[in-house]
């Protein structure tokens, strides 16, 4: 491998590496007081996932979890249109990761706790049955209110929170100027809507240094992607087996030969 390194007085460093017929450029820029450091992803070419010359033109490693993977060219600025922009896609991935992590845990927790006897059997049901609104006249002893009222409270509350989030994405920092029961300062944000920070969104003051924060961002995106795959798996298993993920796991551990992905496909095809 041949390499060429050049340095300029302003602290600009460029390293061009050549291996075979392919080449990549890694740029590290340091400015007074602030630093913009591109990911160390390029130091190990083996970390790239199905990257090609085109995707590496705009996926330069500055975003958490950027491994150059973009087979459809969705992050290419040339393909941006309307609200579908690289900034929006990167932001929406983080939000979907967070919802998926909450969902993956929330879907399996009642089933596990119900089988362990920690919560009543009536509430320890499979995740895909909990969203069904029962008939009118159902007893209210399961929750603090009837299912219909609970449903509409959730719709209104989540819609309000999502609108506030959308407004902050379109105009970062705008929510600190909009009256909200004297809590405007909490919603001021950091200028980056995906990572608002502050006393409310970073209660434990994690990531005190830039390096620590970048590490946390990377861990979050990795776990979030796994959670999104888990949610897809939950849905696929529920469709094929009619059971929750925890029961699927117990069945597989009890009889791996007859309870696995291949036998599940076979059973689903025979219906």
C-alpha positions as CSV (number, residue, x, y, z in Angstrom):
1,X,0.0,0.0,0.0
2,X,1.3,3.4,-1.0
3,X,0.3,6.5,0.9
4,X,0.8,10.3,0.6
5,X,0.4,12.7,3.5
6,X,0.4,16.5,3.2
7,X,0.0,19.1,5.9
8,X,-0.7,22.8,5.7
9,X,-0.1,25.6,8.2
10,X,-3.8,25.9,9.1
11,X,-3.9,22.4,10.4
12,X,-5.4,20.8,7.3
13,X,-4.3,17.3,6.8
14,X,-5.2,15.1,3.9
15,X,-4.2,11.5,3.5
16,X,-4.7,9.7,0.2
17,X,-4.4,5.9,0.3
18,X,-4.3,3.6,-2.7
19,X,-4.9,-0.1,-2.6
20,X,-5.2,-1.8,-6.0
21,X,-7.1,0.5,-8.2
22,X,-9.3,2.1,-5.6
23,X,-8.5,5.3,-3.7
24,X,-10.0,7.1,-0.7
25,X,-9.4,10.4,1.0
26,X,-9.5,11.0,4.7
27,X,-9.7,14.6,5.8
28,X,-9.2,15.9,9.3
29,X,-9.8,19.6,9.9
30,X,-9.2,21.4,13.2
31,X,-10.2,25.0,13.7
32,X,-9.6,27.5,16.5
33,X,-11.7,26.4,19.5
34,X,-13.7,23.9,17.5
35,X,-12.9,20.7,15.7
36,X,-14.6,18.9,12.9
37,X,-13.2,15.4,12.9
38,X,-14.4,13.0,10.3
39,X,-15.0,9.4,11.4
40,X,-12.1,7.0,11.8
41,X,-14.2,4.6,9.7
42,X,-11.8,5.1,6.7
43,X,-8.8,3.9,8.7
44,X,-10.2,0.4,8.5
45,X,-11.6,-0.3,5.0
46,X,-13.0,-3.6,6.2
47,X,-15.6,-1.7,8.2
48,X,-17.3,-0.4,5.1
49,X,-20.5,-2.2,4.2
50,X,-21.4,-2.6,0.5
51,X,-19.9,0.8,-0.1
52,X,-19.0,2.0,-3.6
53,X,-17.3,4.9,-5.2
54,X,-20.6,6.8,-5.6
55,X,-21.8,6.5,-2.1
56,X,-18.4,7.4,-0.6
57,X,-18.6,10.7,-2.4
58,X,-21.3,11.9,0.0
59,X,-21.1,9.4,2.9
60,X,-17.8,10.7,4.3
61,X,-18.1,9.3,7.9
62,X,-19.2,12.4,9.6
63,X,-22.5,10.9,10.8
64,X,-22.8,8.3,13.5
65,X,-22.9,4.8,12.2
66,X,-21.9,5.8,8.6
67,X,-20.4,2.7,7.0
68,X,-20.9,3.9,3.4
69,X,-24.0,1.7,2.9
70,X,-26.5,3.3,0.6
71,X,-27.4,0.9,-2.3
72,X,-30.5,3.0,-3.3
73,X,-28.7,6.3,-3.2
74,X,-31.2,7.8,-0.8
75,X,-28.6,10.0,0.9
76,X,-27.3,11.4,-2.3
77,X,-28.0,15.1,-2.3
78,X,-28.7,14.9,-6.0
79,X,-31.8,12.8,-5.3
80,X,-33.1,15.1,-2.6
81,X,-36.6,16.6,-3.2
82,X,-39.3,18.0,-1.0
83,X,-38.8,17.1,2.6
84,X,-36.8,14.0,1.6
85,X,-33.3,15.3,2.2
86,X,-30.1,13.7,3.6
87,X,-30.6,15.8,6.7
88,X,-34.2,14.5,7.1
89,X,-33.2,10.9,6.5
90,X,-30.4,11.0,9.0
91,X,-32.7,12.7,11.6
92,X,-35.6,10.3,11.0
93,X,-33.3,7.2,11.4
94,X,-32.3,8.4,14.8
95,X,-36.0,8.9,15.8
96,X,-37.0,5.6,14.4
97,X,-34.2,3.9,16.3
98,X,-35.4,5.4,19.5
99,X,-39.0,4.3,18.9
100,X,-37.8,0.9,17.9
101,X,-35.8,0.4,21.1
102,X,-38.7,1.5,23.2
103,X,-41.0,-0.7,21.1
104,X,-38.8,-3.8,21.2
105,X,-38.6,-3.6,25.0
106,X,-42.2,-2.7,25.4
107,X,-43.4,-5.6,23.2
108,X,-41.6,-8.4,25.0
109,X,-41.7,-7.0,28.6
110,X,-45.4,-7.7,29.4
111,X,-45.1,-11.2,28.0
112,X,-42.1,-12.0,30.1
113,X,-43.5,-10.4,33.2
114,X,-46.8,-12.1,32.7
115,X,-45.2,-15.5,32.4
116,X,-43.1,-14.8,35.5
117,X,-46.2,-13.9,37.5
118,X,-45.0,-10.3,38.2
119,X,-48.0,-8.8,36.5
120,X,-51.6,-10.1,36.2
121,X,-52.1,-12.7,33.4
122,X,-54.8,-10.5,31.9
123,X,-52.2,-7.8,31.1
124,X,-49.3,-10.1,30.2
125,X,-50.5,-10.7,26.7
126,X,-48.8,-10.7,23.3
127,X,-47.9,-7.3,21.9
128,X,-50.1,-7.7,18.8
129,X,-53.2,-8.2,21.0
130,X,-52.7,-5.2,23.1
131,X,-53.6,-2.7,20.4
132,X,-57.1,-4.2,19.9
133,X,-59.8,-1.9,21.5
134,X,-62.1,-4.3,23.3
135,X,-65.9,-4.0,23.1
136,X,-67.8,-1.4,25.1
137,X,-68.6,-2.4,28.7
138,X,-65.2,-3.9,29.4
139,X,-64.3,-3.6,33.1
140,X,-62.1,-0.7,34.0
141,X,-60.0,-2.6,36.6
142,X,-57.2,-3.3,34.1
143,X,-56.2,0.3,33.6
144,X,-56.9,3.7,35.3
145,X,-59.6,4.5,32.7
146,X,-61.6,2.8,30.0
147,X,-59.8,1.7,26.7
148,X,-61.5,4.3,24.6
149,X,-60.5,7.2,26.7
150,X,-57.0,5.9,27.0
151,X,-56.7,5.6,23.2
152,X,-57.8,9.2,22.5
153,X,-55.6,10.5,25.3
154,X,-52.6,8.8,23.7
155,X,-53.5,10.1,20.2
156,X,-53.8,13.7,21.4
157,X,-50.7,13.6,23.6
158,X,-48.4,11.9,21.0
159,X,-49.7,14.1,18.2
160,X,-48.8,17.2,20.3
161,X,-45.3,15.9,21.1
162,X,-44.7,14.9,17.4
163,X,-45.8,18.3,16.2
164,X,-43.4,20.0,18.6
165,X,-40.6,17.7,17.4
166,X,-41.4,18.5,13.7
167,X,-41.4,22.2,14.3
168,X,-38.0,22.0,16.1
169,X,-36.6,20.1,13.1
170,X,-37.8,22.7,10.6
171,X,-36.6,25.6,12.8
172,X,-34.2,24.5,15.5
173,X,-34.5,26.4,18.7
174,X,-38.0,27.8,17.8
175,X,-39.7,25.9,20.7
176,X,-37.8,28.0,23.2
177,X,-39.7,31.1,21.9
178,X,-43.1,29.5,22.0
179,X,-44.9,29.7,25.3
180,X,-45.3,26.4,27.1
181,X,-46.2,26.7,30.7
182,X,-43.0,28.4,31.6
183,X,-40.9,25.5,30.4
184,X,-39.7,27.2,27.2
185,X,-36.0,27.0,28.2
186,X,-36.2,23.2,28.3
187,X,-37.1,23.0,24.7
188,X,-34.4,25.4,23.4
189,X,-32.3,22.5,22.1
190,X,-28.7,22.4,21.1
191,X,-29.2,23.5,17.5
192,X,-29.2,19.8,16.4
193,X,-32.8,18.6,16.6
194,X,-31.7,14.9,16.8
195,X,-29.7,15.6,20.0
196,X,-31.4,18.4,21.9
197,X,-29.5,17.8,25.1
198,X,-30.2,20.0,28.1
199,X,-31.5,19.2,31.6
200,X,-34.6,17.5,30.3
201,X,-33.2,15.4,27.4
202,X,-29.9,14.6,29.0
203,X,-30.9,14.1,32.6
204,X,-27.6,12.4,33.7
205,X,-25.3,14.8,31.8
206,X,-23.8,11.9,29.7
207,X,-21.2,12.6,27.1
208,X,-19.4,15.4,28.8
209,X,-16.7,15.5,26.1
210,X,-17.1,15.5,22.3
211,X,-15.4,12.1,22.1
212,X,-17.7,10.6,24.7
213,X,-20.8,12.0,23.0
214,X,-19.7,10.7,19.7
215,X,-19.3,7.2,21.2
216,X,-22.8,7.4,22.7
217,X,-24.3,8.5,19.4
218,X,-22.6,5.5,17.7
219,X,-23.8,3.1,20.3
220,X,-27.4,4.5,20.0
221,X,-27.5,4.1,16.3
222,X,-26.1,0.6,16.4
223,X,-28.6,-0.5,19.0
224,X,-31.4,1.3,17.3
225,X,-30.8,-0.5,14.0
226,X,-30.8,-3.8,15.8
227,X,-34.1,-2.8,17.5
228,X,-35.6,-2.0,14.1
229,X,-34.7,-5.4,12.8
230,X,-36.1,-6.9,16.0
231,X,-39.4,-5.2,15.5
232,X,-39.5,-6.5,12.0
233,X,-38.8,-10.0,13.4
234,X,-41.5,-9.6,16.0
235,X,-44.0,-8.9,13.2
236,X,-42.9,-11.7,11.0
237,X,-42.9,-14.3,13.8
238,X,-46.4,-13.1,15.0
239,X,-47.7,-13.5,11.4
240,X,-46.2,-17.0,11.0
241,X,-46.7,-18.5,14.5
242,X,-49.4,-16.4,16.1
243,X,-47.3,-16.2,19.2
244,X,-45.2,-13.5,21.0
245,X,-41.4,-13.3,20.8
246,X,-40.8,-14.7,24.2
247,X,-43.0,-17.7,23.6
248,X,-41.2,-18.2,20.3
249,X,-37.9,-18.2,22.1
250,X,-39.1,-20.7,24.7
251,X,-40.4,-23.0,21.9
252,X,-37.1,-22.8,20.1
253,X,-35.1,-23.6,23.1
254,X,-37.3,-26.5,24.0
255,X,-37.2,-28.0,20.5
256,X,-34.8,-26.3,18.1
257,X,-35.2,-28.8,15.3
258,X,-39.0,-28.2,15.0
259,X,-39.1,-24.6,15.9
260,X,-36.9,-22.4,13.8
261,X,-37.2,-20.0,10.9
262,X,-37.4,-22.8,8.3
263,X,-40.1,-24.7,10.0
264,X,-42.0,-21.5,10.6
265,X,-42.0,-20.7,6.9
266,X,-43.1,-24.2,6.2
267,X,-46.0,-24.0,8.7
268,X,-47.1,-20.6,7.4
269,X,-47.0,-21.9,3.8
270,X,-49.2,-24.9,4.7
271,X,-52.0,-22.7,6.1
